[in-house]
Amino acid sequence: MKQTLSEISKAALNLIFPIYCQGCETPLGYNNNLFLCQKCFEKLSNPVISSCASGENHLFIKSAYHCCQYEGLIKELIHKFKYNKKIFLKNAFISLLYSAFITKIAPEKIDIVMPVPMHHADERNRGFNQSAILAKGLSKKTNTAFENTLKKSKQTRAQAGLKRAERLSNIKNAFSCKEHSDFQDKCILIVDDVFTTGATINECARTLNLYGANSILALTLAKGA
């Protein structure tokens, strides 16, 4: 009975405050928690893109996976999520990350899911860390441990618009771990929204390596050019 009353309440509320697809503005049913119509969600459900097995540019990342190319609909939605505070889009994003996680990454080999941290001043200005929201949601959905002990101890310029050499210099030594952190022999999955050159995640991985991490993988919503 409680469930029925809850469903009725949601349906009634949707008549007053209708839900629309964040991709094409098609009206949605009250029980749609992705805030995307099926057609728009299917546009995002492309084969997962893999990149940068560890090499010269990503010495500390074992491998990286990305749900989409950073263009079109996913770019628009990530922008809404980060800058227009449409945090409810996390449900669709976590679904995409989960699909990539179970199809491309051996879940049983991941010990910890961890977000790319923001400097406390930047997080205060935005009001949230989008990477932490995604990482925490993925850890809950996969029943994998969540850690948020990696910290951004140096405020840096935005990486967007910088050349590769500038990105590397900008982010160098920007991260640290909480005192007494120990990731000895752990396999860590770092989660972020967009992977461009990989400089930020690689620097995160380098820091975690100093604290004993055995291998570090990356998973992002999108791969930038």
Secondary structure, 3 states (H helix, E strand, C coil): CHHHHHHHHHHHHHHHCCEECCCCCCEECCCCCCCCCHHHHHHHCCCCEEECCCCCCCCCCCEEEEEEECCHHHHHHHHHHHHCCCHHHHHHHHHHHHHHHHHHCCHHHCCEEEECCCCHHHHHHHCCCHHHHHHHHHHHHHCCEECCCEEECCCCCCCCCCCHHHHHHHHCCCEEECCCCCCCCCEEEEEEEEECCCHHHHHHHHHHHHCCCCEEEEEEEEECC
